[in-house]
Amino acid sequence: MFNRLAMVLPNLFTMGNLLCGIFSITSNMNGYLRLAAVLIFVAAFLDLLDGRIARRLKVNSELGVGLDSLADIISFGVAPILLFYTLTSHTWLTSFAFMLYPAMGALRLARFNARPTIGYFIGVPITFAGLIMASMGIFFYSNPYITIALALLMVSPIKVKKL
């Protein structure tokens, strides 16, 4: 019984991350922009815990890694960019940022899954980029140049130490 619970527990935190991303999107759609931003922060907290719990219990799995990436693209790729798009006036530049950010986030996650690193990330983690976007959203601020820079930093060759 304990072994079964230990295998499922990290994935429950990952599902919480995913649900926070979904609730962020629906909050945004209903005009609750600050709540949408705060839910991205809650998703990041759950994302931090899922990996730590899996490593502590020694129950890392391919399923968990894949589920984590799917949750991350929703919570830190789609939810933040929808918040950005809601807050900004629509121009060709904001449309470009709207397409680039989640695409580079997905590429960054796929690259990490294909070639995992130990002790560091290559490129800014999508969680960090999503938190910057959510921070701007809390203050009802959006900037396409920052969004484009974050998108490019996610796929850059910069090494970032893991927490």
DOMI-695503 format. One record per residue: chain; x, y, z of N, C-alpha, C in turn; residue in one letter. Coordinates in Angstrom, 1 decimal, m for minus. Atoms other than C-alpha are relative to their C-alpha. Last residue first. Example, Ala and Ser with C-alpha at 12.3 -4.5 7.8 and 13.67 -1.06 7.14 Angstrom:
BEGIN
   gupa     n.xx     n.yy     n.zz    ca.xx    ca.yy    ca.zz     c.xx     c.yy     c.zz   logu
      A     m0.9     m1.1      0.0     13.7     m1.1      7.1     m0.8      1.1      0.8      S
      A      0.9     m1.2      0.0     12.3     m4.5      7.8      0.9      1.2      0.0      A
//
This chain:
BEGIN
   gupa     n.xx     n.yy     n.zz    ca.xx    ca.yy    ca.zz     c.xx     c.yy     c.zz   logu
      A      0.2     m0.2     m1.5     17.6     24.7     m7.2      0.0     m1.3      0.8      L
      A      1.2      0.5     m0.5     19.2     23.9    m10.6     m0.1      0.3      1.5      K
      A     m0.1      1.0     m1.0     22.0     26.0    m11.9     m1.4     m0.3      0.5      K
      A      0.7     m0.5     m1.2     21.3     27.8    m15.2      0.1     m1.1      1.1      V
      A      0.1      1.0     m1.0     23.6     27.2    m18.2     m0.5      0.7      1.3      K
      A     m0.4     m0.4     m1.3     23.0     29.6    m21.1     m0.2     m1.2      1.0      I
      A     m0.9      0.9     m0.5     22.7     27.9    m24.5      0.5      0.3      1.4      P
      A     m1.4     m0.5      0.1     19.5     29.8    m25.3      1.0     m1.1      0.6      S
      A     m0.7      0.9      0.9     16.2     28.0    m25.8      1.5      0.4     m0.2      V
      A      0.3      1.4     m0.3     14.5     29.5    m22.7      0.7     m1.0     m0.9      M
      A     m0.8      0.5     m1.1     16.3     32.8    m23.2     m0.3     m1.5      0.4      L
      A     m1.3      0.3      0.6     14.7     33.3    m26.6      0.9     m0.6      1.1      L
      A      0.1      1.2      0.9     11.2     33.0    m25.1      1.4     m0.4     m0.6      A
      A      0.2      1.2     m0.8     12.1     35.3    m22.2     m0.1     m1.3     m0.9      L
      A     m1.3      0.3     m0.6     13.5     37.9    m24.6     m0.1     m1.3      0.8      A
      A     m0.9      0.6      1.1     10.3     37.7    m26.7      1.3     m0.3      0.6      I
      A      0.5      1.3      0.3      8.2     38.3    m23.5      0.8     m0.7     m1.1      T
      A     m0.4      0.9     m1.1     10.4     41.1    m22.3     m0.5     m1.4     m0.3      I
      A     m1.4      0.2      0.1     10.0     42.8    m25.7      0.5     m1.0      1.1      Y
      A     m0.4      1.0      1.0      6.3     42.2    m25.8      1.5     m0.3     m0.1      P
      A     m1.0     m0.6      0.8      5.7     44.0    m22.5      0.4     m1.0     m1.0      N
      A     m0.4      1.0      1.1      2.7     43.4    m20.3      1.0      0.8     m0.9      S
      A     m1.0     m0.5      0.9      1.8     45.1    m17.0      0.3     m1.1     m1.0      Y
      A      0.7     m0.4      1.3     m1.4     44.5    m15.0      1.0      0.6     m1.0      F
      A      0.0     m1.5      0.1      0.7     44.5    m11.8     m0.6      0.5     m1.2      F
      A      0.6     m0.5     m1.3     m0.1     40.8    m11.0     m0.1      1.5      0.0      I
      A      1.5      0.1      0.0      0.4     40.1    m14.7     m0.6      0.5      1.3      G
      A      0.5     m1.2      0.8      4.0     41.3    m14.7     m1.5      0.0      0.1      M
      A     m0.3     m1.2     m0.8      4.7     38.8    m11.9     m0.4      1.3     m0.7      S
      A      1.0     m0.1     m1.0      2.9     36.1    m13.9      0.2      1.2      0.9      A
      A      1.2     m0.4      0.7      5.2     36.7    m16.9     m1.1      0.2      1.0      M
      A     m0.2     m1.4      0.4      8.2     36.5    m14.6     m1.2      0.6     m0.7      I
      A      0.2     m0.8     m1.2      6.8     33.3    m13.0      0.3      1.5     m0.3      L
      A      1.4     m0.1     m0.3      6.3     31.8    m16.5     m0.2      0.9      1.3      G
      A      0.6     m0.9      1.0      9.9     32.5    m17.4     m1.4      0.2      0.3      A
      A     m0.5     m1.3     m0.3     11.1     30.8    m14.2     m0.6      1.1     m1.0      F
      A      0.6     m0.4     m1.2      8.9     27.8    m14.8      0.4      1.4      0.4      T
      A      1.3     m0.6      0.3     10.0     27.6    m18.4     m0.7      0.4      1.2      I
      A      1.2      0.9     m0.2     13.5     27.0    m17.2     m1.3      0.7     m0.3      P
      A      0.8     m0.4     m1.1     16.1     29.5    m18.7     m1.2     m1.0      0.1      V
      A      1.1     m0.9      0.3     18.4     27.7    m21.1     m0.8      0.3      1.3      G
      A     m0.5     m0.8      1.2     20.5     24.6    m20.5     m1.2      0.8     m0.4      I
      A      0.9      0.0      1.2     19.5     23.5    m17.0      0.8      0.7     m1.1      F
      A      0.2     m1.3      0.7     22.0     22.6    m14.2     m1.0     m0.2     m1.2      Y
      A     m0.6     m1.2     m0.7     22.9     20.0    m11.6     m0.2      1.3     m0.7      G
      A     m0.1      0.1     m1.5     22.3     17.0    m13.8      0.7      1.2      0.6      I
      A     m1.3     m0.4     m0.6     21.2     17.4    m17.4     m0.1     m0.1      1.5      T
      A      0.0     m0.5     m1.4     18.4     15.7    m19.3      1.4      0.3      0.5      P
      A     m1.3      0.0     m0.5     18.8     15.3    m23.1      0.0      0.6      1.4      R
      A     m0.8      0.8      0.9     15.5     14.4    m24.8      1.5     m0.2      0.6      A
      A      0.4      1.4     m0.1     13.4     15.6    m21.9      0.9     m0.9     m0.8      N
      A     m0.4      0.5     m1.3     15.3     18.8    m21.7     m0.3     m1.4      0.2      F
      A     m1.4      0.1      0.0     15.0     19.4    m25.4      0.5     m0.5      1.3      R
      A     m0.3      1.2      0.8     11.3     18.7    m25.3      1.5     m0.2      0.0      A
      A      0.4      1.2     m0.8     10.8     21.2    m22.4      0.4     m1.3     m0.8      L
      A     m0.9      0.1     m1.2     12.8     23.9    m24.2     m0.3     m1.2      0.8      R
      A     m1.3      0.5      0.5     10.9     23.3    m27.5      1.0     m0.2      1.2      L
      A      0.2      1.4      0.4      7.6     23.6    m25.7      1.3     m0.6     m0.5      A
      A      0.2      0.7     m1.2      8.7     26.9    m24.1     m0.1     m1.5     m0.2      G
      A     m1.3      0.2     m0.5     10.0     28.1    m27.4     m0.1     m0.7      1.3      M
      A     m0.8      0.9      0.9      6.6     27.5    m28.9      1.4     m0.2      0.5      A
      A      0.3      1.4     m0.3      4.8     29.0    m25.9      0.7     m1.0     m0.9      P
      A     m0.2      0.4     m1.4      6.7     32.3    m26.2     m0.3     m1.5      0.3      Y
      A     m1.3      0.4     m0.3      6.9     32.6    m30.0      0.2     m0.6      1.4      L
      A     m0.3      1.3      0.7      3.2     32.7    m30.9      1.4     m0.6      0.5      M
      A      1.0      0.9     m0.4      2.1     35.4    m28.4      0.3     m1.4     m0.6      F
      A     m0.4      0.4     m1.4      5.4     37.3    m28.9     m1.0     m1.1      0.5      A
      A     m1.2      0.7      0.1      4.6     37.5    m32.6      0.4     m0.6      1.3      F
      A      0.4      1.2      0.6      1.0     38.6    m31.9      1.2     m1.0     m0.2      S
      A      0.6      0.8     m1.1      2.4     41.2    m29.5     m0.5     m1.4     m0.5      T
      A     m1.0      0.4     m1.0      4.7     42.5    m32.2     m0.6     m0.9      1.1      L
      A     m0.7      1.1      0.7      2.0     42.5    m35.0      1.1     m0.5      1.0      W
      A     m0.8     m0.5      1.2     m0.1     44.6    m32.7      0.6     m1.2     m0.6      T
      A     m0.4      0.9      1.0     m2.8     43.8    m30.1      0.6      0.6     m1.2      H
      A      0.6     m0.4      1.2     m2.9     46.0    m27.0      0.5     m0.9     m1.2      S
      A     m0.7     m0.8      1.0     m1.7     44.0    m24.1     m0.9      0.5     m1.1      T
      A     m0.4     m1.3     m0.5     m3.3     42.7    m20.9      0.5      1.0     m1.0      L
      A      1.2     m0.7     m0.6     m5.3     39.8    m22.3      0.4      1.4      0.4      T
      A      0.8     m0.4      1.2     m2.3     38.7    m24.5     m1.3      0.8      0.5      Y
      A     m0.7     m1.1      0.7      0.0     38.7    m21.4     m0.9      0.5     m1.1      F
      A      0.1     m1.2     m0.9     m2.5     36.6    m19.4      0.6      1.2     m0.7      L
      A      1.3     m0.4      0.1     m2.8     34.2    m22.4     m0.2      1.2      0.9      L
      A      0.1     m0.7      1.3      1.0     34.0    m22.5     m1.5      0.5     m0.2      I
      A     m0.6     m1.3      0.0      1.1     33.2    m18.8     m0.1      0.8     m1.3      P
      A      0.7     m0.9     m0.9     m1.5     30.4    m19.0      0.7      1.4      0.1      A
      A      1.3     m0.5      0.6     m0.1     28.8    m22.2     m0.6      1.0      1.0      V
      A      0.0     m0.4      1.4      3.6     28.4    m21.3     m1.3      0.7     m0.4      G
      A     m1.1     m1.0      0.2      4.1     28.2    m17.5      0.2      0.5     m1.4      F
      A     m0.1     m0.9     m1.1      0.9     26.3    m16.4      1.0      1.1     m0.2      S
      A      1.3     m0.7     m0.2      0.0     24.6    m19.7      0.2      1.1      1.1      I
      A      0.3     m0.8      1.2      3.6     23.8    m20.9     m1.4      0.7      0.2      I
      A     m0.8     m1.2      0.1      4.5     22.8    m17.3     m0.3      0.9     m1.2      D
      A      0.5     m0.9     m0.9      1.7     20.3    m17.0      0.7      1.3     m0.1      A
      A      1.3     m0.4      0.4      2.7     18.5    m20.1     m0.6      1.1      0.9      L
      A     m0.2     m0.9      1.1      6.4     18.6    m19.0     m1.4      0.4     m0.6      S
      A     m0.6     m1.2     m0.5      5.5     17.1    m15.6      0.1      1.0     m1.2      D
      A      1.1     m0.7     m0.6      3.3     14.4    m17.2      0.5      1.4      0.5      L
      A      0.9     m0.4      1.1      6.2     13.3    m19.4     m1.1      0.8      0.6      G
      A     m0.8     m1.0      0.7      8.7     13.2    m16.4     m0.9      0.6     m1.2      V
      A     m0.1     m1.2     m0.8      6.2     11.4    m14.2      0.7      1.1     m0.8      G
      A      1.3     m0.6      0.0      5.4      8.8    m16.9      0.0      1.3      0.8      L
      A      0.2     m0.6      1.3      9.1      8.2    m17.5     m1.4      0.7      0.0      E
      A      0.4      0.9      1.1      9.5      7.5    m13.8     m0.2      0.8     m1.3      S
      A     m0.1     m0.7      1.3     11.2      8.8    m10.7     m0.5     m1.0     m1.0      N
      A      1.1      0.5      0.9     10.0      6.9     m7.6      0.0      0.8     m1.3      V
      A     m0.6      0.8      1.0     13.0      7.3     m5.3     m1.0     m0.7     m0.9      K
      A      0.6      1.4     m0.1     10.9      8.6     m2.4      0.6     m1.0     m1.0      L
      A     m0.1      0.4     m1.4     13.1     11.7     m2.0     m0.5     m1.4      0.1      R
      A     m1.4      0.4     m0.3     13.5     12.0     m5.8      0.2     m0.5      1.4      R
      A     m0.4      1.1      0.8      9.8     11.9     m6.4      1.4     m0.5      0.2      A
      A      0.6      1.1     m0.6      9.1     14.3     m3.6      0.3     m1.3     m0.7      I
      A     m0.7      0.3     m1.2     11.6     16.8     m4.9     m0.6     m1.3      0.7      R
      A     m1.3      0.6      0.3     10.2     16.6     m8.4      0.8     m0.4      1.3      G
      A      0.2      1.3      0.7      6.6     17.1     m7.3      1.4     m0.7     m0.3      D
      A      0.1      1.2     m0.9      7.5     19.8     m4.8     m0.1     m1.3     m0.7      L
      A     m1.2      0.1     m0.8      8.9     22.4     m7.2     m0.1     m1.3      0.9      L
      A     m1.0      0.5      0.9      6.0     21.9     m9.6      1.4     m0.2      0.7      D
      A      0.3      1.4      0.1      3.6     22.4     m6.7      1.0     m0.7     m1.0      L
      A     m0.3      0.7     m1.3      5.2     25.7     m5.9     m0.2     m1.5     m0.1      F
      A     m1.5      0.1     m0.2      5.3     26.7     m9.5      0.3     m0.7      1.3      A
      A     m0.4      1.1      0.9      1.5     25.9     m9.9      1.6     m0.2      0.1      A
      A      0.4      1.3     m0.7      0.8     28.1     m6.9      0.5     m1.2     m0.8      V
      A     m0.9      0.2     m1.1      2.7     30.9     m8.6     m0.3     m1.2      0.8      F
      A     m1.3      0.4      0.6      0.7     30.4    m11.8      1.1     m0.2      1.1      I
      A      0.1      1.5      0.2     m2.5     30.5     m9.7      1.3     m0.5     m0.7      L
      A     m0.3      0.7     m1.3     m1.4     34.0     m8.5      0.0     m1.5     m0.2      V
      A     m1.4     m0.1     m0.2     m1.4     35.3    m12.1      0.4     m0.8      1.3      A
      A     m0.6      0.8      1.1     m4.9     34.0    m12.9      1.6      0.0      0.2      A
      A      0.2      1.4     m0.4     m6.1     35.4     m9.6      0.7     m0.9     m1.0      L
      A     m0.9      0.2     m1.1     m4.7     38.8    m10.6      0.0     m1.5      0.5      R
      A     m1.4      0.1      0.4     m6.4     38.5    m13.9      1.0     m0.2      1.1      L
      A     m0.7      0.0     m1.3     m9.9     37.6    m12.7      1.5     m0.1     m0.3      Y
      A     m0.4     m1.3     m0.4    m11.6     38.6    m16.0      0.7      0.1      1.4      G
      A      1.1     m0.6     m0.8    m13.5     35.4    m16.6      0.3      1.3      0.5      N
      A      1.2     m0.1      0.9    m11.2     34.2    m19.4     m1.1      0.7      0.7      M
      A     m0.3     m1.0      1.0     m8.2     34.9    m17.1     m1.2      0.3     m0.9      N
      A      0.1     m1.2     m0.8     m9.8     32.8    m14.3      0.3      1.2     m0.9      S
      A      1.4     m0.3     m0.1    m10.3     30.0    m16.9     m0.2      1.3      0.8      T
      A      0.6     m0.3      1.3     m6.7     30.1    m17.9     m1.4      0.4      0.1      I
      A     m0.6     m1.3      0.4     m5.4     30.2    m14.3     m0.6      0.5     m1.3      S
      A      0.8     m1.0     m0.8     m7.8     27.4    m13.4      0.5      1.4     m0.3      F
      A      1.3      0.0      0.6     m6.1     25.3    m16.2     m0.9      1.0      0.7      I
      A     m0.1     m0.6      1.4     m2.7     26.2    m15.0     m1.3      0.1     m0.7      G
      A     m0.2     m1.4     m0.2     m3.6     25.4    m11.4      0.1      0.8     m1.3      C
      A      1.3     m0.6     m0.3     m5.0     22.1    m12.6      0.1      1.5      0.3      L
      A      0.8      0.0      1.2     m1.7     21.2    m14.2     m1.4      0.7      0.2      L
      A     m0.7     m1.0      0.9      0.3     22.0    m11.1     m0.9      0.2     m1.2      N
      A      0.4     m1.3     m0.6     m2.2     20.0     m9.0      0.6      1.2     m0.8      G
      A      1.3     m0.3      0.4     m1.7     17.2    m11.5     m0.6      1.2      0.6      M
      A     m0.1     m0.4      1.4      2.0     17.4    m10.9     m1.4      0.3     m0.5      T
      A     m0.5     m1.3      0.0      1.4     17.2     m7.1      0.1      0.6     m1.4      F
      A      1.1     m0.8     m0.6     m0.7     14.1     m7.6      0.4      1.5      0.1      L
      A      0.9     m0.3      1.1      2.0     12.7     m9.8     m1.2      0.8      0.4      N
      A     m0.6     m1.1      0.9      4.5     13.0     m7.0     m0.9      0.4     m1.1      P
      A      0.0     m1.3     m0.7      2.1     11.0     m4.7      0.7      1.1     m0.8      L
      A      1.1     m0.9      0.5      1.3      8.1     m7.1      0.2      1.5      0.5      V
      A     m0.1     m0.1      1.5      4.5      6.0     m6.7     m1.0      1.1     m0.5      M
      A     m1.3     m0.7      0.3      4.7      6.6     m2.9      0.1      0.2     m1.5      A
      A      0.2     m1.4     m0.3      1.0      5.7     m2.6      1.2      0.8     m0.3      L
      A      0.9     m0.6      1.0      1.7      2.4     m4.3     m0.3      1.4      0.2      R
      A     m0.7     m0.1      1.3      4.7      1.7     m2.2     m0.8      0.6     m1.1      N
      A     m0.9     m1.2     m0.1      2.8      2.5      1.0      0.7      0.2     m1.3      F
      A      0.8     m1.2      0.0      0.0      0.0      0.0      0.9      1.3      0.0      M
//
